[in-house]
Every structure is written in C-alpha cells, then in structure tokens.
C-alpha cells in the first residue's frame, strides 16, 4: 500500500504504487513539439494560445499592409501586380 494517497490505493487496489509528480506534465504544441516538464500545463497552454493568437493577428495585419501597398503601387505608379 502506498503512503501517498489511500484513496488511489482503494480505487486501483494498490495497482498504482507511485503517482507522477506535478513537474511531470507537458504541453503538446503539435508537429512533434512538446514542452516538458511544465509545472502548470493549463496556465502555460493559455499563455501560449494568447501569444499565438497575437502573432497570427500581427502577421495578418502585416500581410494586409503589404497587399495594400502593392495595390497602391499598381494604381498610382502604373505598375502591374
């Protein structure tokens, strides 16, 4: 019987002798990229999601600015796209 958690022992009939520690968590980013170990994966995932959204928003805005500049050049400078 493990001394870590008697409730887990009861539920698993002592089948799980050692529970993973809090630092043994990860955040899966996709494309075979994993952040490991992470102490608080929920908070880390939320921060990463917010950061990725901001990066995507900035990239989109930069693409729009570049497209508008190309249109201005084509209209006012007589250049073809």
Secondary structure, 3 states (H helix, E strand, C coil): CCCCCHHHHHHHCCCCCCCCCCCCCEEEEECCEEEECCCCHHHHHHHHHHHHHHHHHHHHHHHHHHHHHHHHHHHHCCCCC
